[in-house]
Amino acid sequence: MKEHRPRNRSLLHWMIGQSLPLETETCVFVLLNAADVFLTYLLLLQKTHFEANPIARYFLYSWGIRGMIYYKFGLVAFVSVIAQIIARRQPSTAKWLLNGGSLVVGSVVIYSLLLLRDSLTGVLPRG
């Protein structure tokens, strides 16, 4: 007779009672946004760059780096929750939303990495 062992469950699975649809896409989206926030912070420390997003810049200048981080992660949470709601009825639309968002944020991360490389090597910013 085969021994029955309980499966390891994630905290999220325990909290909502089921696995999330599109967990991989959501994870990629969240991680890319975390990389964007981290790189933005590093670029702002260089004092040679500024926040290009006018809404994030408003939060940055009004509430400091913490306000900008709350704003950016608030948007990430909002988009992730909306994608999960959509995924219950239209998984392909939710997948498109998360992958499209990841593509956009991924391109911002690549651009930020190039800016950081240029500022660390002494190359003048483009533009």
C-alpha positions as CSV (number, residue, x, y, z in Angstrom):
1,M,0.0,0.0,0.0
2,K,1.3,3.4,-1.0
3,E,1.9,5.9,1.9
4,H,0.0,9.1,1.5
5,R,2.0,12.2,2.3
6,P,0.6,15.7,2.3
7,R,1.7,17.9,-0.6
8,N,3.8,20.9,0.1
9,R,1.6,23.9,-0.4
10,S,2.6,27.5,-0.9
11,L,1.6,30.2,1.4
12,L,-0.6,31.7,-1.4
13,H,-2.3,28.3,-1.9
14,W,-3.0,28.1,1.8
15,M,-4.4,31.6,1.9
16,I,-6.8,31.4,-1.1
17,G,-7.4,27.6,-1.0
18,Q,-6.3,27.0,-4.6
19,S,-3.4,27.6,-6.9
20,L,-3.5,30.8,-9.0
21,P,-3.9,30.6,-12.7
22,L,-0.9,31.9,-14.6
23,E,1.4,31.7,-11.6
24,T,4.6,31.7,-13.8
25,E,3.5,34.7,-15.8
26,T,2.5,36.6,-12.6
27,C,5.9,35.7,-11.0
28,V,7.8,36.9,-14.1
29,F,5.8,40.2,-14.1
30,V,6.4,40.8,-10.4
31,L,10.1,40.0,-10.6
32,L,10.7,42.3,-13.6
33,N,8.9,45.1,-11.8
34,A,11.0,44.5,-8.7
35,A,14.1,44.7,-10.9
36,D,12.8,48.0,-12.4
37,V,12.3,49.5,-8.9
38,F,15.8,48.4,-7.8
39,L,17.5,49.7,-10.9
40,T,15.5,53.0,-10.7
41,Y,16.8,53.3,-7.1
42,L,20.4,52.7,-8.2
43,L,20.1,55.2,-11.0
44,L,18.6,57.9,-8.7
45,L,21.6,57.3,-6.4
46,Q,23.9,58.2,-9.3
47,K,22.4,61.7,-9.3
48,T,22.8,61.8,-13.1
49,H,19.4,60.4,-13.9
50,F,15.8,61.2,-12.9
51,E,12.5,59.3,-12.9
52,A,11.1,59.6,-16.5
53,N,7.5,58.5,-15.5
54,P,5.7,61.7,-14.5
55,I,3.4,60.0,-12.1
56,A,6.2,58.1,-10.4
57,R,8.2,61.3,-10.4
58,Y,5.3,63.1,-8.6
59,F,5.4,60.4,-5.9
60,L,9.2,60.5,-5.7
61,Y,9.3,64.3,-5.2
62,S,6.3,64.4,-2.9
63,W,7.1,61.4,-0.7
64,G,10.6,60.4,-1.5
65,I,11.9,57.1,-2.7
66,R,9.5,55.2,-0.4
67,G,6.5,56.9,-2.0
68,M,7.7,56.0,-5.5
69,I,8.3,52.3,-4.4
70,Y,4.8,52.2,-2.9
71,Y,3.3,53.6,-6.1
72,K,5.1,51.2,-8.4
73,F,4.4,48.1,-6.3
74,G,0.8,49.3,-5.9
75,L,0.4,49.3,-9.7
76,V,2.0,45.8,-9.8
77,A,-0.4,44.5,-7.3
78,F,-3.4,46.1,-9.1
79,V,-2.4,44.6,-12.5
80,S,-1.7,41.2,-10.9
81,V,-5.1,41.1,-9.2
82,I,-6.9,42.2,-12.3
83,A,-5.1,39.6,-14.3
84,Q,-6.1,36.9,-11.8
85,I,-9.7,38.0,-12.0
86,I,-9.7,38.0,-15.8
87,A,-7.9,34.6,-15.8
88,R,-10.9,32.9,-14.1
89,R,-13.0,33.4,-17.3
90,Q,-10.5,34.3,-20.0
91,P,-7.1,32.9,-19.3
92,S,-5.7,33.8,-22.7
93,T,-6.5,37.5,-22.2
94,A,-4.9,37.5,-18.8
95,K,-1.9,35.7,-20.1
96,W,-1.6,38.4,-22.9
97,L,-1.9,41.1,-20.2
98,L,0.8,39.7,-18.0
99,N,3.2,38.8,-20.9
100,G,2.6,42.2,-22.5
101,G,3.3,44.0,-19.2
102,S,6.4,41.8,-18.7
103,L,7.6,42.7,-22.2
104,V,7.2,46.4,-21.6
105,V,8.8,46.3,-18.1
106,G,11.6,44.0,-19.4
107,S,12.5,46.6,-22.0
108,V,12.6,49.3,-19.3
109,V,14.9,47.0,-17.2
110,I,17.3,46.5,-20.2
111,Y,17.3,50.3,-20.8
112,S,18.0,50.9,-17.1
113,L,20.8,48.4,-17.1
114,L,22.4,50.2,-20.1
115,L,22.1,53.5,-18.4
116,L,23.6,52.1,-15.2
117,R,26.5,50.6,-17.2
118,D,27.1,53.9,-19.0
119,S,27.0,55.9,-15.7
120,L,29.4,53.5,-14.0
121,T,31.9,53.4,-16.9
122,G,31.8,57.2,-17.3
123,V,30.0,57.3,-20.7
124,L,27.8,60.3,-21.1
125,P,24.1,59.5,-21.1
126,R,22.4,59.3,-24.6
127,G,19.9,61.8,-25.6
